[in-house]
Amino acid sequence: MSDHAENTEPKSESLIDKIVEKIHDHDSSSSSGSDAETEGSASSSTLKEKVFRIFGRERPVHHVLGGGKPADLFLWRNKKISAGVLSGATLIWVFFELLECHLLTFISRSLILALGLLFLWSNAHTFIYKSPPRIPVVQLPADPFMELASTLRAEINCGFALLRDIATGRDLKKFLTAIAALWVLSIVGSWCNFLTLFYINFVLLHTVPVVYEKYEDKIDPLAEKAVIEFKKHYAVFEEKVLSKIPKGPLKGKKA
């Protein structure tokens, strides 16, 4: 009897061990399946996030424009202020175009009129009240101009660095792009004066960003197709034309 009990005990223990192993294997397979599903969903979400954006943009349009009040103005966050600024610029442009008055001439004549009126008023006030009038002292703060100067300095230095990079002759694509951009700018400059060109850019800043922000899901696929076609044509142009241009050997300098 004791031997029979000893024989049945290991069988029952082995049976229990097998059941435990099966349960453990099932749990591990289900957990691995759930991990695979989560990894698959994560990879699909990352693929969905990697959508083509114009100029490789990864931030919202508001951040690209610098944020703050200028971005709010260009994106029409406050429609009354944006419409007022655009209407004011339009009135100024129409005023100068219809009257055919130059900006420097207008500023000079306005200053002549203001100084003449102030001179007469000062003399009349001194003659009537026996004391000179109190003309307020106007002083501009230094901080905004220092910030503007530093920003312009950084942008100008970036422009100089880009021109130097193009002038070295290492990147033919940048060189051709710069030549094409300057050529288009020269043609546009021959069509209109500086004030009209400034007004056109001002209107574009008030219309293009807000339209793109509203319809970016439709514009980005079209831009992607245009970029792909441009790359194809550029590859053909490089193969047939640019590759045949002889290039001298570049000698590297030893440090």
Steps between C-alpha positions, in 0.01 A plus 500: 500500500776738586672426167177566312453831677858596419439417130180701476647810665764574229241440228265751654787747547608460136145553384471819704835620364381447143181697565699787654740503205211514250340791686836680511557444126152630419556814709838564340357456149209733574733760650733475201200535269380806686854645490513437126165668459612801701825516301304474177261774606794717611678447168181578309448812708859609432445439129185709513687777679774505233293696253665716236499865597617795293865594569528206744281677752448313827343781703165676458479799268457733798840393639665522158393866475667572832198482727368793699309796363654506148395140441152576639480793260599299191277204591195719571459395862337839556312576181434867583867583556620304196234653276581848633874462436444361150248777420743766624780363284265489202395863553864611524589314182198641311582850631854493367408328173207731412674824600829377353680641802832362613536389858804717578328805352186437706698461824702817433194712421314364803792593724513850344130550573528366856805713582334812354184452707700434817715808439196726455322350800810542720537868407128566544498327839802705614340825381162430662594325828850652540650151539618239253280194452589166651599281211545140621839333467481196274755225562496156350584202725826322429398139569269443199757649263778290652292184458415594143864578423618168647237309303594677177867437573440127543293478182755700299782279625303189399451655156871574466587146608258359241648721226850392598393135490358552151806691382734214594354298212443183699124478453383562144134459598515791746680712243232442235222561754654831608547613138138411416367680809700816424390491138132473598547781754657724235205437265245576775697813592479625141121460506431710810664740744621420850180613674284278279734206556484556875120517486481174299716323758286646780181369338659158444595481867137571592352243261734208426569382861135505606390317183774241546413448866136441407564265206842351586372141474411564135796722411776277639424198272501729196828654614645151548408405143652825373824435690520145362450625142760773553751245628437281195554789258806615691646147489453494121655848470792398719558183298485669159656841575665538838685169492671605176648817653868436578594544862849558629639281778445645845819493705434463868711699741685310767434619850 
